[in-house]
Amino acid sequence: MNHEIVIGLEIHSELRTRSKVFCGCANEYGAEPNTRTCPVCLGMPGTLPVLNRQAVDFAVKAGLAMNCTISGFSKMDRKNYFYPDMCKAYQISQFDLPFCRDGYVDIEVDGQTKRIGIERIHLEEDAGKLNHDPYAQGSLVDYNRCGVPLIEIVSRPDMRSPEEARLFMEAVKEILEYTGVSDCKMQEGSLRADVNLSLRPFGQEKLGTRTEMKNLNSLRAVQRAAVTEAERQEALITAGKTITQETRRWDDNKGESFSMRSKEEAMDYRYFPEPDLVPVVMDEGWLARIRESIPELPQARRAKYVQEMGIPAYDAGLLTGTIQIADLFEQAAMTCGNPKSASNWIMGEILRQMKEQEGDSLDPGIDGIRLGSIIGLVERGEITQASGKKLLEAVMGTDADPVVLVERMNLRIQRDEGAVIDAVVLVMKNNPQAIADFQAGKGKAVGFLMGQAMGLLKGKADPGQVKSVLEAKLKEFDGGAS
């Protein structure tokens, strides 16, 4: 690029409240069209909204987690515009007194920490959904989503590459998931972003003419759309043409964006204070309760895992991918006393099994105490690694006690030296080629014989004991042959 890329994001996140923001309708995804509506969210004349306190708590919780200043006095406003998916012809939102302002989120770029500023986070109601019918050449409106509580996180134009935009979106998504504010299911529209992008000569402070791409619903789409738009603008500037300030639609399947409408001036939404809702005054007690409910966030956990537990940075990143896995790891590490072993088991077995599960469940299927108990049994040599994996499969998705199952499944290591010697002798007798390979200096032969002996002992023998006996017998055999 011959110009500097400047990016700002507007991230919209639906909140995980049980009901909508101004009425008692259920806040749930996937219901039959227009079955989660009432006179309030349909904007019928004479109806009055009632502000959902949990939505306010979630908005403030997100703001605190993103280092924002919280307004002691705030209010809701009417944003006036007409569009079919907003049947009142106005949206209840926030204008000049949002709940949260002047925050930041740190991201890691090429091993360096970069701070991305957050201008504001405000609460508003979501709009309905237009379903376009290409055959009937028309559109149908589903108002189920109308009135769902939504926060808009407006960043400052601090990102200088499409990768930084994706990393910022990813960091915000993690924070929202950790705090429990949103489920962030991007495929369901719970989290989406608008990308504002412009170019300017390197060293110039004045921003260039920006375009806005609306409603990107994946991390990949945010980065791809920003790359494509930067290249499009660069080509226009190089050709001596001007950039038009406009709103564009991104088609992720085609990898292209298309002009929707010009945006030469900011729209006049004629904001005014919502007359049907009183202002919100947040005292220190209310704020303290919300602050206390915020868990340790992913960035702090990653640093702790690396610096205090000796976990590699890459592993720490995987372990903090979701709060469910991070909590599982910490509990398992504390129970078994070995963070590295807990990390290996989670990344090897737990994440594999979760990946094989159908759907997008974040439930690992086991709590940290029982996982730590299984790891401890292996670490103390009471069961083998293979038996530990069997035990884990038996425990997953149940409340069974691993210690009880060890006896019930007859998994405890057997240290009968006579049985081990008999197994090793039989394996050596039945595998003359492996003996010949060993004598020829092929080290893999020992591993093969070891595996055969463990199989004969049904995996319940002490691997160390089997290896010791095998090495002794091979030494005798080799000595006798020479």
C-alpha positions, -999 to 999 in steps of 0.1 A, spaced: 0 0 0 12 35 -9 -12 50 17 -18 45 54 -50 25 62 -72 39 90 -99 17 104 -126 22 131 -152 -4 140 -188 -1 152 -195 -34 169 -232 -44 177 -237 -70 203 -271 -84 214 -273 -89 252 -281 -122 270 -312 -110 289 -342 -133 292 -366 -106 279 -364 -77 255 -351 -43 266 -385 -25 269 -411 -52 272 -416 -88 286 -413 -107 253 -388 -135 253 -353 -127 240 -346 -159 220 -333 -168 186 -349 -191 161 -386 -189 170 -413 -188 143 -415 -153 127 -435 -127 146 -442 -150 176 -421 -131 201 -438 -98 198 -463 -76 217 -479 -42 214 -448 -25 230 -421 -39 207 -445 -35 177 -449 2 185 -486 2 189 -501 36 199 -506 42 236 -480 16 248 -452 25 272 -417 10 274 -401 -1 307 -363 -3 308 -348 -37 315 -324 -32 344 -304 -63 335 -297 -48 301 -284 -17 318 -262 -39 341 -248 -58 311 -240 -25 291 -222 -11 321 -204 -44 328 -191 -45 292 -180 -9 297 -161 -16 329 -144 -46 313 -133 -24 284 -119 3 308 -146 29 302 -157 58 323 -193 51 335 -218 80 334 -234 87 367 -263 103 349 -276 89 316 -307 88 296 -324 72 266 -331 91 234 -353 87 203 -334 83 170 -359 91 143 -359 74 110 -383 53 89 -374 18 77 -397 -12 75 -378 -32 102 -384 -5 128 -422 -2 130 -423 27 154 -405 49 129 -379 57 156 -354 37 176 -349 41 214 -311 46 217 -286 69 234 -272 101 220 -252 125 241 -252 107 274 -243 71 268 -236 47 297 -199 42 288 -173 64 272 -135 68 268 -124 32 272 -98 10 255 -89 -26 247 -53 -38 243 -45 -62 214 -13 -81 206 2 -73 172 35 -89 162 44 -95 198 37 -59 208 8 -45 228 -13 -19 210 -41 1 226 -73 7 207 -95 34 220 -132 31 226 -152 63 221 -185 51 236 -207 21 244 -244 28 244 -276 8 248 -303 6 222 -330 -17 209 -324 -39 179 -345 -37 147 -365 -65 131 -351 -86 102 -360 -82 65 -362 -115 46 -359 -108 9 -377 -131 -14 -361 -131 -49 -389 -151 -64 -418 -130 -53 -396 -99 -57 -405 -86 -23 -395 -87 13 -411 -100 45 -404 -86 80 -398 -107 111 -402 -85 142 -390 -111 167 -357 -93 169 -373 -59 173 -367 -47 208 -338 -71 216 -313 -53 238 -282 -43 220 -250 -24 228 -230 -5 202 -193 -4 208 -178 25 188 -140 24 185 -117 53 177 -100 51 143 -68 36 158 -64 5 137 -39 6 109 -44 -28 92 -71 -53 85 -54 -77 108 -56 -52 137 -93 -48 130 -98 -86 132 -77 -88 164 -97 -60 180 -130 -76 171 -116 -109 185 -106 -92 218 -140 -76 222 -157 -109 215 -136 -126 242 -145 -99 267 -182 -101 260 -182 -139 263 -161 -139 296 -184 -113 312 -215 -132 301 -229 -101 285 -235 -118 251 -233 -153 236 -216 -137 206 -230 -162 182 -221 -144 150 -239 -169 128 -271 -159 146 -264 -121 144 -256 -117 181 -224 -100 172 -218 -80 140 -196 -51 130 -195 -21 107 -161 -13 92 -152 23 86 -121 26 65 -102 54 48 -67 59 33 -44 89 38 -7 97 28 18 84 54 25 112 79 -7 131 73 -29 137 103 -61 146 85 -83 116 78 -92 106 43 -128 101 30 -142 70 46 -166 43 35 -187 21 58 -194 -16 53 -224 -28 73 -232 -59 93 -202 -81 89 -209 -113 109 -176 -131 112 -140 -123 122 -128 -135 88 -153 -112 70 -141 -82 90 -105 -88 78 -113 -98 42 -137 -69 38 -111 -44 51 -84 -58 28 -106 -56 -3 -119 -21 5 -83 -8 11 -72 -22 -22 -103 -7 -40 -96 27 -25 -59 25 -33 -67 17 -70 -91 47 -72 -65 71 -57 -38 57 -80 -60 63 -110 -66 99 -100 -102 94 -89 -119 105 -57 -133 83 -29 -170 87 -24 -183 87 12 -208 59 11 -223 29 27 -213 -4 11 -226 -40 14 -200 -68 18 -207 -101 0 -185 -126 18 -192 -154 -8 -180 -133 -37 -153 -115 -18 -167 -81 -31 -185 -51 -17 -212 -31 -35 -224 5 -31 -257 8 -11 -261 45 -7 -240 77 -7 -234 93 26 -223 128 18 -234 142 51 -243 128 85 -280 119 86 -301 141 108 -319 117 131 -335 145 151 -325 130 184 -344 141 215 -347 126 250 -371 96 252 -402 112 270 -415 78 282 -384 68 301 -368 85 331 -331 91 333 -308 65 348 -288 76 379 -261 51 388 -247 53 423 -215 38 436 -232 9 453 -248 -2 420 -215 3 401 -196 -17 428 -220 -47 425 -215 -48 387 -177 -44 390 -175 -73 415 -193 -96 390 -166 -92 364 -144 -123 362 -107 -123 355 -105 -114 318 -86 -134 291 -56 -111 287 -49 -112 325 -53 -149 325 -29 -154 296 -2 -134 314 -7 -154 346 -5 -187 328 28 -177 311 45 -159 340 33 -179 370 25 -214 357 52 -217 330 27 -224 302 39 -214 266 22 -183 252 6 -203 223 -9 -228 248 -21 -200 270 -39 -185 241 -58 -218 234 -66 -223 271 -82 -188 273 -102 -192 241 -134 -195 262 -141 -189 299 -153 -225 302 -119 -239 292 -100 -213 312 -120 -222 344 -116 -259 336 -78 -255 333 -74 -235 365 -95 -260 385 -77 -290 371 -43 -275 376 -51 -268 412 -65 -303 418 -36 -323 402 -9 -298 411 7 -298 377 -4 -270 353 15 -283 324 -1 -317 326 -35 -301 329 -28 -280 298 -17 -311 278 -48 -330 287 -71 -302 279 -55 -293 246 -51 -330 236 -83 -347 248 -109 -322 259 -106 -299 229 -106 -329 206 -138 -343 221 -154 -308 220 -145 -305 184 -161 -338 176 -194 -328 193 -222 -316 170 -233 -280 173 -214 -251 189 -216 -261 226 -189 -246 248 -195 -272 276 -163 -293 280 -184 -321 296 -164 -324 328 -155 -302 357 -119 -293 367 -119 -312 399 -127 -345 383 -104 -339 353 -76 -330 378 -84 -362 397 -79 -383 365 -46 -365 358 -35 -371 394 -42 -408 391 -20 -409 360 7 -387 375 9 -409 406 12 -441 385 -21 -455 397 -34 -459 362 -17 -457 328 -21 -428 303 -42 -451 281 -64 -460 310 -67 -423 319 -81 -416 284 -106 -445 288 -116 -431 322 -121 -396 308 -144 -409 281 -164 -428 307 -167 -397 329 -175 -371 301 -211 -359 302 -218 -376 336 -213 -368 373 -195 -401 379 -165 -401 404 -133 -411 386 -119 -428 417 -149 -451 419 -148 -458 382 -112 -469 384 -121 -498 405 -154 -506 387 -136 -506 353 -106 -525 367 -81 -499 354 -57 -497 383 -22 -507 373 -12 -543 381 24 -547 393 26 -585 394 62 -590 383 57 -626 375 29 -618 351 50 -591 335 79 -615 330 56 -641 314 41 -615 290 75 -602 280 90 -637 274 59 -647 253 61 -615 232 98 -621 225 91 -657 216 63 -647 192 82 -619 174 116 -632 162 118 -605 135 116 -578 161 144 -595 181 165 -596 149 158 -559 143 169 -551 178 201 -570 173 207 -551 141 205 -518 161 170 -507 151 157 -489 181 120 -490 170 120 -527 178 120 -520 215 89 -498 212 71 -524 191 79 -552 217 68 -528 245 35 -522 228 29 -559 223 36 -566 260 13 -538 272 -14 -551 249 -10 -586 263 -13 -572 298 -45 -553 286 -28 -519 292 -30 -523 330 6 -529 337 31 -503 349 49 -491 317 80 -484 336 80 -520 350 73 -535 316 101 -515 300 126 -525 328 118 -562 324 119 -560 286 153 -543 286 167 -569 310 154 -598 290 167 -583 257 201 -578 274 201 -615 285 190 -626 250 216 -605 233 243 -616 257 234 -652 252 234 -648 214 268 -632 214 
